C-alpha cells in the first residue's frame, strides 16, 4: 500500500472538525476537494475511511486507525 502523505491532512481535518464541510472551511478549500482527496486516500489504502451519514461523516474503524497513525507522523515531524 502506497499512501500519499499529503492526503492525510484532509483526513485529519475531517476527524478534528467533525465533517467534510468543516474541514473544507478550515483548510480553505471546497468540500468537493476534501471529498476527492478522501476518496483517493480510500483507493490508496483499500479501505473505506469515512461513513457518510445524513448529518455528515464519521470515521470507520480503518479511518480511526489511519487518523491515529497520521497524528503520530504529524507529531514526529
N, C-alpha and C positions, 0 to 999 in steps of 0.2 A: 504494500500500500504506500503510495506516494502522495503526500498531502502538501498543498501549497500553504506554507505557514501564514501568508498574508491574509488568507481567508479566515483564519482563526479569530482575528479581531472582530469579524462580523458575528461569529457565534458568541464570543464573549459579550459583545454589546447586547445581543438578544437576551442572553442569560441575565445580564446585570440590570437591564432596563425593562425587562418583562415582556418584550414582544418586538416584532419587526418594525412597527411604526415608531415606537420609542427609540429603538436602536438607530433607525434611519435619521431621526431628528438629532440624536446625539452625535452621529458620525458625519452629519452634513451631506447625506446622500438621499436618494429616493428609496422608498420601501421596496420598489421593484429591484433596485440594485442589491439591497440586502438579501432579498429572496433569491436572486440569481446566484449570489455568492454562496449562500447556504445550500442551494441545490447542487452547485458544483462540488462543494465540500462533501455532500452526501454521496455524490457519484465517486469521488476520490476515495472515500472511506468504505463505501459499500453498505452504509448503514443509514437508516432514517434518523436524523438528529433532532428534528422538531416534529411535534404532533400539532397539526393545525386544528384549532377549536373554533367554535362560533365567536368566542370572545378574544381570540388571539392565538398565541402559540405557547406550547410548553415543551420543555426538553424531554426527550425519550431517555431511557437508561444509557444508551450509547452517547447521546448528546451530553448527558451529565458527566460521563466518564471523559469524553473528549474536552469538555469545558474545564474539568479539574486538571487535566494534563496541560491544557493551554495556559491555565493560570500558573502552573509550576514553571512553564517555559518563560512566561512573562516576568515572573519574579526573578528567575535566573538571569534574565537579560538586564 
